[in-house]
Amino acid sequence: MFGIYRFILTVMVLVAHLASPVVNWMGVYAVFCFYLLSGYLMTLILNERYGFDITGLRRYAVNRILRIYPPYLFIFIIAIMVAGLIPEIAQHINPALSMPLKPIEWTHNLFIFGLNGDTHRLIPPAWSVDVELFFYCSMGVFFARNSTICFIWFFVSLIATVLMLTMGADFSLRYGSIIGASLPFSVGSMMYYFKNELFISPQTHIPKATILFLLYACFSNFLWANPRNFGFYISLILGIYLQISLANLKRSDMPSWLRVTDSKLGDLAYPIFLCHWHVGAAIAFIAPFGVSNKGIILCAWTFFASIILSLGINQFIEQPIEKIRIKFKTSTGEQIVQTDPRAPSLRSGR
């Protein structure tokens, strides 16, 4: 059910961005859970699909490129049109949604690498994709190679996080930096190596974990004066609990309609994550009811419009490219056959 999970996390990001300031902390909770999930899934596919030799890492790299960049580049074109045609509305919705001013900024925006920290981002949430790309590379080269390395990585990340908290580091460092993101990625990777020791009944724990996670995401402001301090890491703990519960679910125990729903919603998550700011700006420009500010109405219209756009992206961009990706998923180019019934659908990896 990682597809449904990713869709829920994406909706949390969208709501935090466009219904703000109602639940503006919800998005940061979701991003760290994305990192947690990516840490687990990248470690899984590196160990069980690609391997760590040169050939395997080359197939891994090509597959990540084909997964990330085609939807990104399509939305990049949309972003240029939005930022160029309605710049005032775009920057009113998100000040970062503006044309790059320098050649290096254009390079960062086009290739994603180096985008984190740039003021002008045509796809504002892509800074987190920059962080993900760093860890995709570093996990393939070193961090995800075995449980010992992974544990050391986790331990160093945990110490760094504790030091940042005790020293009163700014939230942008704890959340938006490589060192801050290292903790959820390393925890996710550890979950793969210790998955047999982490077995819990999914039927019992998925409902509990889901309710706890969503209730906390919605109402943590009633528990903390600032939900982004210590409360931020409580959300990560709840995300770990939920992810362990989902990882233990056998696909054979899922009815066919749920497997299909999981796949379809998972396919929409990444395009919605990338395009929702631009869709929101376009709706703010054309809406007859004059929606120009963030709020529930703009958020709701953006949600449905983003789904429609993402369906098109999946149908006409991602699905044709999936036929090419399959050739790189194994050394022979054959379709993967999953032998572990508890393994999540490997389509779930963003």
HUVENVEN-V913150 format. One record per backbone hydrogen bond with DSSP energy under -1.0 kcal/mol. CO is the residue of the C=O (numbers start at 1). NH is the residue of the N-H. Records with the same first field share a line. If there is no record, write none. Layout:
CO: NH + NH
//
This chain:
1: 5
2: 6
3: 7
4: 8
5: 9
6: 10
7: 11
8: 12
9: 13
10: 14
11: 15
12: 16
13: 17
14: 18
15: 19
18: 295
19: 22
23: 26
25: 29
26: 30
27: 31
28: 32
29: 33
30: 34
31: 35
32: 36
33: 37
34: 38
35: 39
36: 40
37: 41
38: 42
39: 43
40: 44
41: 45
42: 46
43: 47
44: 48
45: 49 + 50
46: 51
53: 57
54: 58
55: 59
56: 60
57: 61
58: 62
59: 63
60: 64
61: 65
62: 66
63: 67
64: 68
65: 69
68: 72
69: 73
70: 74
71: 75
72: 76
73: 77
74: 78
75: 79
76: 80
77: 81
78: 82
79: 83
80: 84
81: 85
82: 86
86: 90
87: 91
88: 92
89: 93
90: 94
94: 97
96: 98 + 121
102: 106
103: 107
104: 108
105: 109
106: 110
107: 111
108: 112
111: 113
112: 115
115: 118
123: 126
124: 127
125: 128
126: 130
127: 131
128: 132
129: 133
130: 134
131: 135
132: 136
133: 137
134: 138
135: 139
136: 140
137: 141
138: 142 + 143
139: 144
142: 145
146: 150
147: 151
148: 152
149: 153
150: 154
151: 155
152: 156
153: 157
154: 158
155: 159
156: 160
157: 161
158: 162
159: 163
160: 164
161: 165
162: 166
163: 167
164: 169
165: 168
170: 173 + 174
171: 175
172: 176
177: 181
178: 182
181: 185
182: 186
183: 187
184: 188
185: 189
186: 190
187: 191
189: 193
190: 194
192: 195
201: 205
202: 206
205: 209
206: 210
207: 211
208: 212
209: 213
210: 214
211: 215
212: 216
213: 217
214: 218
215: 219
216: 220
219: 222
220: 223 + 224
226: 229
229: 232
230: 234
231: 235
232: 236
233: 237
234: 238
235: 239
236: 240
237: 241
238: 242
239: 243
240: 244
241: 245
242: 246
243: 247
244: 248
246: 249
250: 253
251: 254
255: 259
256: 260
257: 261
258: 262
259: 263
260: 264
261: 265
262: 266
263: 267
265: 269
268: 272
269: 273
270: 274
271: 275
272: 276
275: 279
276: 280
277: 281
278: 282
279: 283
280: 284
281: 285
282: 286
283: 287
287: 290
295: 299
296: 300
297: 301
298: 302
299: 303
300: 304
301: 305
302: 306
303: 307
304: 308
305: 309
306: 310
307: 311
308: 312
309: 313
310: 314
311: 315
312: 316
313: 317 + 318
314: 319
317: 321
318: 322
321: 325
322: 326
325: 328
326: 329
340: 343
341: 251
345: 348
//
